[in-house]
């Protein structure tokens, strides 16, 4: 989930619409106070914070330390301030990246995709909280546990669950799921459907692994 901190109404709405077209979940706030409230209420849900510096009630840079102390979210500063000293100091304060406004939509989306790839690849263990359970996925051991109890998944089932987890909250088409298995999708082949059915049963995620008719599947976002 993405937290957008931007006081320009038109730009903020444009970014929200762009991200929603990419099936991202976005919460948009426009002040320091609203940002603090969103983080206090829902901080663990945000994996990316898009942060403007010039806000009505202060400098967005003042939020970086507090975001860092209470969240593992990637912080991307978006600002019209292009002075080198400010960019360097903002990164040293804890921001992960700095985008100078204005920027092109395709560059913005490519930047997010790149950051997500780096973030996902750097984490050995991923967590997912849903249906009243805590799941831990260890990529190096290729293992999944639910509430600390190891789950007996096949190699294909693990690959599918990991792929859905990395894209949680967004629909994943079947061709992408076949690629995660290192296979090509063949018309009439129900390999993915069969493994998804087994995943739902084994992990007790019947409601959380959703069928997106005509496209593929989606792992619901985490419980709040």
Secondary structure as UniProt FT lines:
FT   STRAND          2..5
FT   HELIX           9..21
FT   TURN            22..23
FT   STRAND          26..29
FT   HELIX           32..42
FT   HELIX           43..45
FT   STRAND          48..52
FT   STRAND          54..55
FT   TURN            56..57
FT   STRAND          58..59
FT   HELIX           60..63
FT   HELIX           64..70
FT   STRAND          74..79
FT   HELIX           84..93
FT   STRAND          97..100
FT   HELIX           105..122
FT   STRAND          125..130
FT   TURN            131..132
FT   STRAND          133..138
FT   TURN            139..142
FT   STRAND          143..146
FT   TURN            147..148
FT   STRAND          149..151
FT   HELIX           155..166
FT   TURN            167..169
FT   STRAND          172..173
FT   HELIX           174..180
FT   TURN            181..182
FT   TURN            187..188
FT   HELIX           191..203
FT   TURN            206..208
FT   STRAND          209..212
FT   TURN            213..215
FT   STRAND          216..219
//
